[in-house]
């Protein structure tokens, strides 16, 4: 079916179900950022395949809401679909709830699949629409009735994550969670987010591309720990190890029976990470529901010494692959045909040579020239263009290693640059260095307090970028990990030692080029003064920043010192792993400016 035909089929089902507007979010039953093909419902109904967005369909209209990372991509992919693009985050753009209120008459009803809509979102829908006399009708997945070739439930195998990488045993993690539960007299704690479950149970899988997670649910009770997964996920040996550690392994869909079987006490549920259908399974007349952020979130975010050491090793391995790739690129550009796809394929080949490589941490963003200005551009055989010896090439990529996760962006000089390209690159670099050298008090500072540091140099030139400056990163887990980050959007979570985040300011000249410079950084204590403990960042990423695009005249002495010191560390760390030609190239790319 075409997109238009899919919309018409859905509208017929909406009419039969008494639904005037139908909401399709980018979500699965676990509120995942990246979802398995089975739950790419929004992409199937709209044709827009970016990772974030919400579609709303009425009998006469349809709209897609997505953020600044995807404006250009969405405009292209929605052509001819009859779906209107709404650029979320812009002052003139109404959110989808406001738009629905303007489209429906009093008494109109709004439907959605309650198994993929979070509790928080449903509460917000009810509160918003009640004020307008509209009715919220949680229900079944209507798209499932017309999606004939819908992908099956993920069938990947799961494995145990060894203690030598996890750094903390399952029983110790259960004990730590129960200690937090006891503080509020909680009897049961439900877990639905896949990275929390992978961390808590020390398991890894491949049910979601680039994310080593297992589709499942977890439930910690007063004396029991239950893990709900599809039959056959683990081999008999791993099942035995889980049972030895006190885990009762049950079938995935048994979670609803387990929840309805709780008849007293308090159950703790994260309303941002659990779907409405899970809450609906709880007998709230007999069980008190306590809502809050998963107790594992901060535990997972603060890496233990074993995880930190593993992340450092992963970044050395990844840095070697990056340098081999950049040397290859610099040597061959202009001498052989290099496309956006062939370049990313070569980088993946170098990564595969690294010890402990388990796969990519996300689909590589390989954008030359104007494609670099599309923040989350994904090259296809149809869109991939030749990288010519001129201008800028942006490559944002990462690897999953059994000891850690990497995420790095480098903007590379492909050939002759304009003065504006060099200036813009330098302004982005100044923002990157501002974050890298930031010092801030513990207990007070969230990432939101730091975000402006990355933008100040651009702001002074009337420029900006439409994405956050940093996100948390897991240890051989999700490349985007909460709850911390660096963003203009308010974040409650304070930064503490052991957290790992990205530092990635950028600038994008639509239709011409994009610039982003990204390292992963570890939060560490720098000093303690009468004013308390002061924290800062230590770079984990080891890879040169292209000094050929830097205007040293725009940089302060302190900024130059940071870049020179960083490059000295990169050369010292990586050179033992390189051949003579690669080492000579790296020496040239890390000379002091």
VENDA-V224764 format. One record per helix or strand of 3 or more residues. SS is the DSSP state (@ for helix, = for strand). FROM is the first residue (numbers start at 1). TO is the last residue. Records with the same first field share a line. If there is no record, write none. Layout:
BEGIN
SS=FROM-TO  FROM-TO
END
This chain:
BEGIN
@=3-17  37-39  41-46  68-77  96-103  119-130  142-145  163-166  170-183  194-201  236-244  254-260  276-280  296-301  305-332  340-352  369-373  419-436  447-459  547-549  552-554  557-577  580-589
==21-24  54-58  62-66  84-87  109-113  135-139  158-160  188-191  203-205  216-220  225-229  247-251  266-269  288-291  357-360  365-368  392-397  399-401  408-413  470-472  481-486  500-503  506-509  513-516  518-529  532-539
END
